[in-house]
Amino acid sequence: MPRKRFTKEEEKQVGLEYQKGSTSVQLGKKYKTHFDTILKAVRASGFKVRSRSEIAMKQRIFSDPQEEKIAAEYIDGFNTYSLGRKYGVDRTVIRNLLKRQNVQARHRKYSVNEAYFAGELDAERAYWLGFIIADGCVDKRNVLHIGLQIGDIQHLYKFRECIESENPIYFRKRKNRKYCCISICSKPLVESLLRYEIFPRKTHRYSFPEIPKNLLSHYIRGYIDGDGSLGRYKQKRSRTHYICCSASGSEKFIMKMRIHLSSELRISLGSLYFKKKTLSVRWQRKQYVLSILDYCYGNAQIYLDRKYKKAMQILDRYPLQYSFLTSLP
C-alpha cells in the first residue's frame, strides 16, 4: 500500500477520528495508506497512540450477558486456558474480559515454592540444580520442564515434594517409549535458575556455574543422575569385567567438571569423546571410578534410586583404597 503525505489539516482530522475510536487499520483503508502512516499522523497532530493493552481492553467479542456468564464460570473454578478453548479465543481475551467485569484473577492454579532456588544453596538445592541442567529445560514462556523415563517416576515425586509443588505429573509417548513429565510455570522460579546457567535453548551452550565448593559433590551427583552413566560391564571376547563412569554435555561444562574432579580426587582427567557437538568424559580405571562414586554417592541424601543402587553395588563389590569421606575434617 502506498505511503501518503498528509497536510496539517488532514493530520488533525486523522487524529480526531483516531481519538473517537477508529483504529489505525480502519483509517488506513479509508485514506488508502499504511497504518504506520496513520499512526505517524496521529502523533504529529499531538494525540496519544493507544497501547496494545488498551486496544485489547476495548475490543469486545462477547455481549454483556456472555461476558457475565464467562466471568461466573471463572469464579466457579474454570481457568483462563480452559475458557479460551471452550469459547475459541486466546486466554488473553478472557483475562481482559475479567478485568472489564471487575473479577480478580487467581494467581496460580497449582502452588509452588517460587523462591526455592532464589536463596542460599544447600545440598538438596545443589543436587536439583545439577539434575535440571542435565535433564531439564526452561522456555521463553517461563516454564520449567523435566521429563524422565517411566521407571524413574518416583524421582519426579521427590522433586515435586522438595519444591512444594502441586503440579500434576503427566505422561507422553515418543518413538514407542513412555515418559513421565512435570511442567511448572513460574517467572520467579525460572529467573532464579538463569544465574546457574539454566536458560532457554541451553544445549551445547551452558557452562559450569558458580557453586560453593562444599556442595559440588551434590551438584555433580545430580548431573550424573541426569546425564551420566555408571555400571559394571563385561569386556568383549573375555570373561573379565570393568567398571565405568561417564558424563556428557556441553564442552565448557564437561571441561570444567573433569578439571574439578581431577584436582579434588587426584585422579586423571578422563578420556574425551566427541559426538554430534556433545562432549563426553569417561573414566574406566577402577580406582578412579571408585573415587568418583565415593565422592558423589558416599554421603548422598537425595539421589536417583536406579543409579544410587548401581553405585552402592560397585562400592560394595570393590574395596576402596582411598575414601574422599575419610579425608573430610
Phi and psi in degrees as a GROMACS rama.xvg file:
@    title "Ramachandran Plot"
@    xaxis  label "Phi"
@    yaxis  label "Psi"
@TYPE xy
-68.2181  146.954  PRO-2
-78.4641  147.518  ARG-3
-126.579  142.849  LYS-4
-100.01  123.893  ARG-5
-94.9194  147.845  PHE-6
-77.5249  171.898  THR-7
-61.1524  -39.9239  LYS-8
-67.3974  -40.7823  GLU-9
-66.2425  -40.0607  GLU-10
-59.6887  -42.9306  GLU-11
-64.6057  -39.3276  LYS-12
-65.2332  -43.2301  GLN-13
-61.4808  -42.748  VAL-14
-62.0968  -40.8895  GLY-15
-65.5295  -41.7565  LEU-16
-66.1315  -38.4429  GLU-17
-63.9764  -42.3007  TYR-18
-64.9343  -30.1489  GLN-19
-75.7316  -10.4818  LYS-20
128.112  -10.384  GLY-21
-67.0594  144.24  SER-22
-88.3485  163.458  THR-23
-63.9833  -33.1229  SER-24
-68.1882  -44.7308  VAL-25
-61.8181  -43.7413  GLN-26
-68.3708  -33.6701  LEU-27
-61.6163  -41.1624  GLY-28
-67.7098  -38.334  LYS-29
-65.3067  -44.2568  LYS-30
-95.83  4.16045  TYR-31
56.9136  54.6857  LYS-32
-150.162  173.144  THR-33
-73.4929  148.875  HIS-34
-64.7654  -26.5366  PHE-35
-62.4749  -37.2246  ASP-36
-65.0499  -37.5255  THR-37
-62.6143  -45.262  ILE-38
-64.1179  -37.3362  LEU-39
-64.2653  -38.7711  LYS-40
-66.5065  -36.9058  ALA-41
-63.6652  -45.9356  VAL-42
-64.7983  -40.7235  ARG-43
-65.3367  -28.8532  ALA-44
-83.0599  -1.43903  SER-45
92.6903  7.00684  GLY-46
-95.0987  154.67  PHE-47
-87.4064  135.321  LYS-48
-80.774  133.534  VAL-49
-69.7522  141.715  ARG-50
-78.3558  167.4  SER-51
-62.4481  -38.6649  ARG-52
-66.4206  -37.2631  SER-53
-66.7754  -39.9037  GLU-54
-64.2716  -44.4005  ILE-55
-63.1457  -37.9277  ALA-56
-64.9371  -32.9622  MET-57
-84.7363  -19.5886  LYS-58
-70.573  126.355  GLN-59
-116.567  118.755  ARG-60
-99.8535  -35.6283  ILE-61
-106.198  155.941  PHE-62
-75.3407  168.86  SER-63
-57.1903  -47.8063  ASP-64
-60.5283  -37.3299  PRO-65
-67.018  -41.686  GLN-66
-62.7277  -40.9555  GLU-67
-63.4654  -37.9595  GLU-68
-66.3595  -44.3946  LYS-69
-64.8152  -42.2142  ILE-70
-60.5855  -39.6644  ALA-71
-65.3755  -37.8703  ALA-72
-65.1011  -38.9521  GLU-73
-63.4612  -42.8774  TYR-74
-62.8349  -32.8172  ILE-75
-74.8851  -9.74818  ASP-76
130.724  -12.4102  GLY-77
-67.6665  146.073  PHE-78
-98.4182  170.17  ASN-79
-63.9582  -32.186  THR-80
-66.5835  -48.5921  TYR-81
-66.5092  -36.809  SER-82
-67.8702  -37.3406  LEU-83
-62.1331  -42.6831  GLY-84
-66.999  -39.2695  ARG-85
-63.2169  -41.1797  LYS-86
-102.674  5.40446  TYR-87
70.081  34.8738  GLY-88
-132.207  167.376  VAL-89
-73.3161  153.599  ASP-90
-64.0852  -24.6723  ARG-91
-66.0724  -31.0859  THR-92
-63.7439  -39.9644  VAL-93
-66.9155  -40.3844  ILE-94
-61.8208  -44.2641  ARG-95
-65.7632  -36.3609  ASN-96
-60.7058  -43.4334  LEU-97
-63.9974  -36.2443  LEU-98
-64.2112  -41.1003  LYS-99
-65.5361  -31.6234  ARG-100
-88.9872  5.29742  GLN-101
57.969  38.6181  ASN-102
-100.552  124.036  VAL-103
-75.0147  125.18  GLN-104
-72.8127  144.17  ALA-105
-74.4464  142.146  ARG-106
-74.8617  -45.0149  HIS-107
-144.461  144.897  ARG-108
-81.1713  -39.2919  LYS-109
-119.207  132.503  TYR-110
-75.7707  152.574  SER-111
-161.185  149.215  VAL-112
-80.5315  94.147  ASN-113
-69.1793  -18.1582  GLU-114
-99.0288  16.584  ALA-115
-57.6872  -43.4919  TYR-116
-99.8542  4.14548  PHE-117
-80.6766  -29.7847  ALA-118
-89.287  -157.939  GLY-119
-70.814  139.35  GLU-120
-76.8792  149.678  LEU-121
-132.004  -174.861  ASP-122
-59.3338  -42.5166  ALA-123
-63.9908  -49.0657  GLU-124
-67.3148  -37.565  ARG-125
-61.9667  -40.3868  ALA-126
-60.8248  -48.433  TYR-127
-67.2803  -31.599  TRP-128
-62.8739  -43.5039  LEU-129
-64.2743  -38.6466  GLY-130
-69.944  -41.1719  PHE-131
-68.3973  -39.9645  ILE-132
-66.7397  -24.0709  ILE-133
-87.3798  -45.9408  ALA-134
-122.361  10.8229  ASP-135
-125.453  179.215  GLY-136
-160.017  159.71  CYS-137
-124.088  154.506  VAL-138
-120.985  178.775  ASP-139
-70.9159  -12.273  LYS-140
-89.5732  11.3888  ARG-141
64.4722  43.227  ASN-142
-116.365  130.384  VAL-143
-95.1045  125.73  LEU-144
-117.396  136.832  HIS-145
-134.822  128.178  ILE-146
-129.734  131.42  GLY-147
-130.744  162.511  LEU-148
-63.3916  152.736  GLN-149
-59.4796  -28.1101  ILE-150
-70.8877  -15.304  GLY-151
-102.869  22.9308  ASP-152
-60.43  -32.2969  ILE-153
-61.8825  -26.3538  GLN-154
-68.4295  -34.5589  HIS-155
-67.1236  -36.3503  LEU-156
-64.9715  -36.4987  TYR-157
-62.2165  -46.1734  LYS-158
-63.0821  -42.9866  PHE-159
-62.8534  -37.0664  ARG-160
-68.8765  -41.8762  GLU-161
-64.1684  -39.7739  CYS-162
-89.5818  2.78474  ILE-163
56.2412  48.496  GLU-164
-106.494  147.576  SER-165
-106.939  6.809  GLU-166
-61.5461  137.243  ASN-167
-72.953  153.159  PRO-168
-95.7912  127.452  ILE-169
-121.433  172.182  TYR-170
-123.424  145.015  PHE-171
-135.863  154.124  ARG-172
-120.696  128.342  LYS-173
-142.066  125.963  ARG-174
52.0625  47.5895  LYS-175
62.8403  19.589  ASN-176
-121.15  139.764  ARG-177
-96.1569  139.045  LYS-178
-127.624  148.158  TYR-179
-106.131  138.784  CYS-180
-137.42  157.92  CYS-181
-139.47  138.707  ILE-182
-129.713  127.648  SER-183
-124.194  118.21  ILE-184
-93.9733  114.009  CYS-185
-162.929  114.738  SER-186
-63.9661  -46.9449  LYS-187
-60.6916  -38.221  PRO-188
-64.8011  -47.6656  LEU-189
-66.1817  -39.1986  VAL-190
-64.1096  -33.9826  GLU-191
-71.0912  -22.8185  SER-192
-80.2284  -21.0735  LEU-193
-60.2915  -36.1244  LEU-194
-74.258  -5.21581  ARG-195
-110.889  28.8534  TYR-196
67.4741  21.3324  GLU-197
-105.494  99.6132  ILE-198
-137.594  166.393  PHE-199
-59.1796  139.699  PRO-200
54.0814  50.5189  ARG-201
-80.7546  -12.1669  LYS-202
-51.8108  130.369  THR-203
68.8617  0.877168  HIS-204
-119.757  -17.3964  ARG-205
-77.1731  151.905  TYR-206
-116.471  178.622  SER-207
-80.0439  119.275  PHE-208
-77.8892  172.611  PRO-209
-81.3184  105.908  GLU-210
-121.329  135.709  ILE-211
-53.3824  139.224  PRO-212
-58.141  -36.0592  LYS-213
-72.053  -8.44726  ASN-214
-110.333  1.37807  LEU-215
-66.9247  -31.1134  LEU-216
-63.266  -38.8386  SER-217
-70.3709  -40.6249  HIS-218
-63.1363  -45.8997  TYR-219
-68.4198  -35.1555  ILE-220
-60.1799  -42.8077  ARG-221
-60.7299  -39.1731  GLY-222
-68.1984  -43.3185  TYR-223
-64.5916  -39.6798  ILE-224
-60.3239  -34.447  ASP-225
-86.7692  -43.4783  GLY-226
-135.786  29.4503  ASP-227
-120.642  178.671  GLY-228
-146.024  139.31  SER-229
-150.783  150.495  LEU-230
167.04  -179.307  GLY-231
-114.252  124.082  ARG-232
-124.946  152.873  TYR-233
-91.8374  134.31  LYS-234
-73.2375  146.922  GLN-235
-66.8487  139.784  LYS-236
56.403  34.1322  ARG-237
-155.563  157.225  SER-238
-91.6047  -6.29325  ARG-239
-80.4099  158.814  THR-240
-120.625  159.052  HIS-241
-137.452  156.65  TYR-242
-109.322  150.499  ILE-243
-145.645  146.803  CYS-244
-136.704  129.638  CYS-245
-144.829  163.173  SER-246
-149.469  147.721  ALA-247
-125.28  153.913  SER-248
169.504  -160.525  GLY-249
-70.1312  155.8  SER-250
-61.6109  -43.6225  GLU-251
-62.9045  -39.0785  LYS-252
-69.6566  -50.8924  PHE-253
-63.0264  -39.7711  ILE-254
-62.5799  -42.4637  MET-255
-71.3395  -37.0939  LYS-256
-65.7726  -42.9049  MET-257
-67.6738  -34.2631  ARG-258
-65.589  -42.2915  ILE-259
-63.379  -47.3976  HIS-260
-63.5984  -38.4145  LEU-261
-64.5264  -45.4028  SER-262
-74.7773  -35.0685  SER-263
-75.002  -38.7145  GLU-264
-105.136  -3.17982  LEU-265
58.0411  50.3088  ARG-266
-121.724  176.536  ILE-267
-71.4143  169.119  SER-268
-78.1576  -5.4676  LEU-269
81.816  171.521  GLY-270
-97.5683  138.288  SER-271
-104.007  143.39  LEU-272
-138.696  132.17  TYR-273
-103.61  137.129  PHE-274
-154.763  115.791  LYS-275
51.7866  54.7214  LYS-276
65.2087  6.96471  LYS-277
-107.531  132.749  THR-278
-101.404  133.856  LEU-279
-119.904  142.443  SER-280
-119.117  139.807  VAL-281
-137.96  138.37  ARG-282
-118.589  130.393  TRP-283
-122.129  -16.5733  GLN-284
-67.6677  132.22  ARG-285
-54.9739  -49.0548  LYS-286
-65.2412  -33.4645  GLN-287
-67.3868  -46.4192  TYR-288
-63.0125  -42.8331  VAL-289
-63.7416  -37.843  LEU-290
-64.4658  -41.5138  SER-291
-65.8979  -44.8584  ILE-292
-65.6948  -38.5525  LEU-293
-66.4928  -39.9367  ASP-294
-65.0111  -43.4766  TYR-295
-86.5554  -39.9341  CYS-296
-108.784  -8.90534  TYR-297
-62.3724  -35.2347  GLY-298
-120.046  29.587  ASN-299
-72.5634  134.999  ALA-300
-108.334  -25.3272  GLN-301
-133.764  135.544  ILE-302
-167.22  165.785  TYR-303
-80.1195  118.401  LEU-304
-52.6362  -42.4037  ASP-305
-62.2431  -43.8469  ARG-306
-80.6067  -31.0442  LYS-307
-63.541  -39.9781  TYR-308
-61.9316  -42.7287  LYS-309
-62.891  -43.4885  LYS-310
-62.2276  -42.9876  ALA-311
-67.2291  -36.8409  MET-312
-64.0323  -40.8874  GLN-313
-68.4744  -45.0004  ILE-314
-65.4376  -33.1065  LEU-315
-74.4066  -31.2609  ASP-316
-77.7326  -36.063  ARG-317
-114.722  130.295  TYR-318
-69.1852  136.897  PRO-319
-98.323  118.606  LEU-320
-73.0076  -31.1532  GLN-321
-133.736  126.158  TYR-322
-110.514  128.364  SER-323
-63.0285  -35.1682  PHE-324
-66.285  -34.7885  LEU-325
-71.9279  -16.7031  THR-326
-88.436  -8.2326  SER-327
-71.789  143.366  LEU-328
